[in-house]
Amino acid sequence: MTRTVEIDDDLAERIEGHLEDDETIEEFLRELVSIYEQEGRFLQEGA
């Protein structure tokens, strides 16, 4: 299943400023989520 996430132009520009060669915004966001998951920030403890 594919979902669409809308971000405003300012945020897109900020993200684009952090992209590596030929990296897409989607790839950047996947990596960002992976980092947060590894650090446990998305885990809901005690729920």
Number of C-alpha atoms within 10 A of each C-alpha: 2 4 5 5 6 7 8 7 9 9 10 12 10 10 14 14 9 11 13 9 6 7 11 13 14 10 12 16 12 11 12 11 14 13 12 12 12 10 10 11 11 11 11 7 7 4 4
